[in-house]
Amino acid sequence: MSSEDTDRQAAAYSRYLVGRAPSPEVLALYRSAASSLVEICGRADPLVEFSLRYTWSLGCIDAALALTAPDAPLRRRLFTMFAILETQPQFADEFATFDHTLRDATAVVGELVFSGFQLLTGLLLLRFLRARS
């Protein structure tokens, strides 16, 4: 896997997980972890490639894989990035707890509806992508 591919993955996964581009420290940590991921996950995963080409699909595919294949290479890569991000001080606010209001509860309901849509879209995408393979 080239450094450019690894950096593309890191950028896409960071934006998906915390809504921001990764810092240079995060990029370095993900590059370091990527060599182990290749050994664990294998080199070419069509779902990883598709999600990087069409970044809008990442949430949908992640939701579908959470139900159908929780140990999929894409999810392993996302968990690796999640673990890296949660240890970085600049992302501490993304993972800290806070007091919840009625507005927060309403936002959670909205997120649940959106996640359901992503799940259905992801299941359709998985079926389509697996049929093409």
Backbone as CSV, one residue per row, in Angstrom:
resi,resn,N_x,N_y,N_z,CA_x,CA_y,CA_z,C_x,C_y,C_z
1,MET,0.849,-1.162,0.000,0.000,0.000,0.000,0.902,1.234,0.000
2,SER,0.622,2.163,-0.879,1.461,3.352,-0.981,1.123,4.344,0.132
3,SER,2.058,5.227,0.377,1.854,6.259,1.387,0.681,7.157,1.019
4,GLU,0.511,7.387,-0.279,-0.600,8.214,-0.747,-1.950,7.539,-0.458
5,ASP,-2.035,6.234,-0.689,-3.263,5.495,-0.381,-3.560,5.526,1.112
6,THR,-2.523,5.347,1.909,-2.686,5.370,3.360,-3.166,6.738,3.823
7,ASP,-2.601,7.791,3.258,-3.018,9.146,3.622,-4.462,9.416,3.194
8,ARG,-4.865,8.894,2.035,-6.268,9.039,1.583,-7.215,8.339,2.555
9,GLN,-6.830,7.145,2.987,-7.648,6.429,3.960,-7.748,7.227,5.253
10,ALA,-6.615,7.676,5.757,-6.602,8.417,7.019,-7.482,9.655,6.938
11,ALA,-7.392,10.378,5.833,-8.194,11.593,5.667,-9.686,11.267,5.618
12,ALA,-10.050,10.261,4.848,-11.467,9.894,4.723,-12.022,9.390,6.047
13,TYR,-11.271,8.549,6.732,-11.761,7.975,7.982,-11.843,9.021,9.084
14,SER,-10.890,9.934,9.133,-10.925,10.998,10.129,-12.123,11.910,9.902
15,ARG,-12.369,12.268,8.657,-13.529,13.125,8.353,-14.831,12.404,8.693
16,TYR,-14.875,11.125,8.425,-16.077,10.350,8.738,-16.295,10.261,10.252
17,LEU,-15.251,10.027,11.004,-15.386,9.798,12.441,-15.512,11.066,13.274
18,VAL,-14.757,12.112,12.948,-14.802,13.331,13.768,-15.094,14.589,12.968
19,GLY,-15.286,14.463,11.665,-15.646,15.613,10.860,-14.512,16.576,10.547
20,ARG,-13.274,16.157,10.802,-12.121,17.023,10.537,-11.005,16.218,9.904
21,ALA,-10.136,16.929,9.216,-8.961,16.292,8.614,-7.995,15.859,9.715
22,PRO,-7.244,14.813,9.473,-6.295,14.346,10.491,-5.086,15.283,10.605
23,SER,-4.568,15.364,11.801,-3.351,16.145,12.020,-2.145,15.347,11.504
24,PRO,-0.997,15.987,11.370,0.200,15.252,10.943,0.541,14.091,11.888
25,GLU,0.291,14.270,13.187,0.550,13.191,14.150,-0.357,11.994,13.889
26,VAL,-1.623,12.280,13.612,-2.581,11.207,13.321,-2.187,10.493,12.035
27,LEU,-1.807,11.247,11.024,-1.352,10.630,9.769,-0.170,9.699,10.020
28,ALA,0.785,10.155,10.816,1.965,9.332,11.098,1.574,8.055,11.839
29,LEU,0.683,8.168,12.812,0.252,6.984,13.558,-0.521,6.017,12.662
30,TYR,-1.375,6.549,11.790,-2.136,5.672,10.901,-1.216,4.994,9.890
31,ARG,-0.229,5.731,9.378,0.748,5.118,8.463,1.451,3.957,9.147
32,SER,1.827,4.163,10.400,2.511,3.112,11.154,1.607,1.892,11.337
33,ALA,0.346,2.135,11.627,-0.598,1.030,11.832,-0.980,0.348,10.526
34,ALA,-0.887,1.063,9.426,-1.335,0.521,8.136,-0.572,-0.732,7.724
35,SER,0.696,-0.813,8.066,1.451,-2.013,7.696,0.902,-3.241,8.407
36,SER,0.495,-3.101,9.654,-0.123,-4.216,10.367,-1.493,-4.537,9.787
37,LEU,-2.209,-3.504,9.379,-3.532,-3.729,8.794,-3.447,-4.520,7.505
38,VAL,-2.428,-4.275,6.710,-2.259,-5.029,5.471,-2.065,-6.502,5.789
39,GLU,-1.279,-6.808,6.812,-1.057,-8.202,7.197,-2.335,-8.845,7.715
40,ILE,-3.119,-8.091,8.484,-4.344,-8.630,9.078,-5.475,-8.704,8.060
41,CYS,-5.665,-7.632,7.302,-6.843,-7.495,6.442,-6.623,-7.937,5.005
42,GLY,-5.408,-8.031,4.580,-5.154,-8.314,3.186,-4.976,-7.029,2.400
43,ARG,-4.521,-7.140,1.203,-4.173,-5.950,0.411,-5.386,-5.265,-0.213
44,ALA,-6.063,-5.938,-1.086,-7.111,-5.276,-1.865,-8.486,-5.659,-1.342
45,ASP,-9.171,-4.712,-0.779,-10.542,-4.921,-0.358,-11.417,-4.001,-1.207
46,PRO,-12.302,-4.567,-2.003,-13.111,-3.723,-2.888,-13.975,-2.717,-2.127
47,LEU,-14.389,-3.050,-0.909,-15.197,-2.110,-0.133,-14.379,-0.905,0.309
48,VAL,-13.121,-1.137,0.666,-12.242,-0.023,1.029,-12.047,0.877,-0.183
49,GLU,-11.751,0.266,-1.313,-11.527,1.049,-2.527,-12.779,1.838,-2.931
50,PHE,-13.930,1.192,-2.879,-15.174,1.866,-3.246,-15.457,3.030,-2.303
51,SER,-15.282,2.796,-0.993,-15.581,3.852,-0.020,-14.618,5.025,-0.136
52,LEU,-13.403,4.780,-0.596,-12.467,5.887,-0.806,-12.781,6.642,-2.091
53,ARG,-13.251,5.927,-3.082,-13.611,6.586,-4.340,-14.888,7.406,-4.161
54,TYR,-15.838,6.859,-3.414,-17.124,7.520,-3.164,-17.280,7.696,-1.658
55,THR,-16.678,8.738,-1.124,-16.628,8.912,0.335,-18.013,9.074,0.962
56,TRP,-18.999,9.495,0.193,-20.353,9.604,0.725,-20.873,8.241,1.189
57,SER,-20.336,7.161,0.638,-20.825,5.817,0.934,-20.250,5.225,2.218
58,LEU,-19.250,5.857,2.799,-18.545,5.274,3.937,-19.478,4.966,5.109
59,GLY,-20.326,5.908,5.483,-21.260,5.676,6.586,-22.251,4.565,6.281
60,CYS,-22.709,4.519,5.049,-23.672,3.494,4.649,-23.042,2.101,4.711
61,ILE,-21.856,1.979,4.154,-21.175,0.680,4.143,-20.798,0.266,5.556
62,ASP,-20.348,1.219,6.365,-20.005,0.920,7.758,-21.227,0.396,8.506
63,ALA,-22.361,1.040,8.333,-23.587,0.605,9.007,-23.976,-0.806,8.583
64,ALA,-23.907,-1.084,7.294,-24.276,-2.411,6.799,-23.293,-3.472,7.288
65,LEU,-21.998,-3.154,7.281,-21.011,-4.123,7.752,-21.128,-4.385,9.255
66,ALA,-21.569,-3.385,10.002,-21.745,-3.577,11.440,-22.739,-4.698,11.717
67,LEU,-23.724,-4.852,10.839,-24.712,-5.924,11.002,-24.303,-7.224,10.326
68,THR,-23.683,-7.117,9.156,-23.451,-8.321,8.363,-22.044,-8.905,8.485
69,ALA,-21.042,-8.062,8.713,-19.653,-8.537,8.776,-18.824,-7.613,9.669
70,PRO,-19.037,-7.690,10.981,-18.365,-6.746,11.884,-16.841,-6.822,11.868
71,ASP,-16.267,-7.914,11.405,-14.806,-8.048,11.350,-14.245,-7.753,9.963
72,ALA,-15.015,-7.097,9.123,-14.568,-6.788,7.758,-13.344,-5.870,7.788
73,PRO,-12.492,-5.974,6.784,-11.289,-5.129,6.734,-11.579,-3.631,6.845
74,LEU,-12.643,-3.160,6.227,-12.972,-1.735,6.316,-13.257,-1.339,7.760
75,ARG,-14.007,-2.157,8.483,-14.307,-1.834,9.887,-13.052,-1.899,10.747
76,ARG,-12.163,-2.824,10.459,-10.899,-2.875,11.208,-10.104,-1.594,11.007
77,ARG,-10.097,-1.100,9.789,-9.388,0.148,9.491,-10.052,1.327,10.213
78,LEU,-11.384,1.347,10.220,-12.098,2.414,10.930,-11.845,2.354,12.433
79,PHE,-11.845,1.162,12.999,-11.565,1.020,14.437,-10.145,1.471,14.764
80,THR,-9.218,1.181,13.874,-7.837,1.625,14.086,-7.773,3.143,14.104
81,MET,-8.409,3.780,13.140,-8.422,5.241,13.112,-9.145,5.801,14.327
82,PHE,-10.236,5.173,14.724,-10.975,5.624,15.907,-10.070,5.577,17.138
83,ALA,-9.335,4.480,17.303,-8.437,4.344,18.448,-7.348,5.413,18.436
84,ILE,-6.841,5.721,17.261,-5.814,6.764,17.149,-6.406,8.123,17.503
85,LEU,-7.569,8.436,16.952,-8.185,9.744,17.173,-8.531,9.975,18.638
86,GLU,-9.029,8.946,19.308,-9.454,9.165,20.687,-8.291,9.364,21.652
87,THR,-7.077,9.087,21.205,-5.919,9.319,22.070,-5.266,10.674,21.829
88,GLN,-5.764,11.430,20.877,-5.161,12.713,20.525,-5.844,13.862,21.269
89,PRO,-5.045,14.700,21.936,-5.629,15.819,22.707,-6.504,16.754,21.873
90,GLN,-6.150,17.013,20.612,-6.938,17.939,19.799,-8.331,17.412,19.472
91,PHE,-8.560,16.124,19.663,-9.877,15.540,19.413,-10.598,15.157,20.708
92,ALA,-10.075,15.590,21.843,-10.644,15.208,23.141,-12.112,15.608,23.268
93,ASP,-12.466,16.781,22.759,-13.858,17.234,22.867,-14.830,16.335,22.117
94,GLU,-14.345,15.668,21.085,-15.204,14.772,20.301,-15.600,13.524,21.097
95,PHE,-14.787,13.181,22.095,-15.006,11.938,22.837,-15.383,12.170,24.299
96,ALA,-15.445,13.426,24.729,-15.758,13.739,26.125,-17.269,13.686,26.346
97,THR,-17.652,13.404,27.573,-19.073,13.402,27.920,-19.508,14.833,28.241
98,PHE,-20.802,15.074,28.177,-21.344,16.393,28.472,-22.771,16.225,28.957
99,ASP,-23.344,17.285,29.535,-24.740,17.257,29.976,-25.645,17.283,28.759
100,HIS,-26.708,16.515,28.821,-27.614,16.391,27.686,-28.867,17.238,27.898
101,THR,-29.336,17.848,26.845,-30.555,18.647,26.872,-31.602,17.997,25.974
102,LEU,-32.789,18.566,25.962,-33.844,18.075,25.076,-33.415,18.207,23.617
103,ARG,-32.704,19.257,23.306,-32.194,19.433,21.943,-31.259,18.283,21.562
104,ASP,-30.421,17.854,22.510,-29.522,16.727,22.252,-30.317,15.447,21.991
105,ALA,-31.373,15.233,22.770,-32.200,14.042,22.578,-32.861,14.060,21.204
106,THR,-33.329,15.223,20.788,-33.927,15.364,19.464,-32.894,15.077,18.379
107,ALA,-31.675,15.553,18.592,-30.603,15.303,17.621,-30.304,13.811,17.524
108,VAL,-30.375,13.104,18.647,-30.130,11.660,18.641,-31.207,10.951,17.815
109,VAL,-32.436,11.356,17.978,-33.519,10.759,17.187,-33.271,11.005,15.695
110,GLY,-32.884,12.218,15.357,-32.566,12.525,13.963,-31.419,11.673,13.451
111,GLU,-30.399,11.496,14.267,-29.265,10.656,13.880,-29.694,9.201,13.703
112,LEU,-30.611,8.725,14.540,-31.102,7.351,14.403,-31.836,7.163,13.079
113,VAL,-32.654,8.127,12.719,-33.372,8.050,11.443,-32.369,8.056,10.291
114,PHE,-31.400,8.960,10.362,-30.387,9.043,9.317,-29.566,7.752,9.263
115,SER,-29.235,7.181,10.423,-28.474,5.929,10.460,-29.268,4.782,9.844
116,GLY,-30.562,4.773,10.081,-31.403,3.756,9.455,-31.378,3.874,7.941
117,PHE,-31.427,5.103,7.454,-31.322,5.329,6.011,-29.965,4.861,5.502
118,GLN,-28.901,5.183,6.239,-27.564,4.748,5.838,-27.466,3.231,5.827
119,LEU,-28.062,2.589,6.813,-28.037,1.132,6.874,-28.711,0.525,5.653
120,LEU,-29.874,0.993,5.324,-30.583,0.451,4.155,-29.793,0.703,2.876
121,THR,-29.258,1.900,2.734,-28.442,2.210,1.563,-27.203,1.326,1.519
122,GLY,-26.573,1.136,2.676,-25.383,0.297,2.751,-25.667,-1.151,2.406
123,LEU,-26.785,-1.675,2.875,-27.138,-3.053,2.534,-27.328,-3.209,1.027
124,LEU,-27.959,-2.225,0.407,-28.112,-2.267,-1.049,-26.765,-2.165,-1.748
125,LEU,-25.890,-1.293,-1.255,-24.557,-1.159,-1.840,-23.756,-2.449,-1.706
126,LEU,-23.818,-3.073,-0.527,-23.083,-4.324,-0.340,-23.566,-5.397,-1.309
127,ARG,-24.859,-5.496,-1.443,-25.418,-6.491,-2.374,-24.941,-6.216,-3.785
128,PHE,-24.970,-4.955,-4.187,-24.521,-4.565,-5.521,-23.042,-4.836,-5.701
129,LEU,-22.215,-4.435,-4.743,-20.766,-4.605,-4.865,-20.361,-6.071,-4.828
130,ARG,-21.012,-6.855,-4.023,-20.691,-8.282,-3.966,-21.133,-9.003,-5.224
131,ALA,-22.223,-8.544,-5.817,-22.682,-9.157,-7.068,-21.722,-8.855,-8.213
132,ARG,-21.062,-7.713,-8.170,-20.092,-7.337,-9.213,-18.791,-8.092,-9.087
133,SER,-18.486,-8.588,-7.893,-17.182,-9.260,-7.678,-17.167,-10.650,-8.242
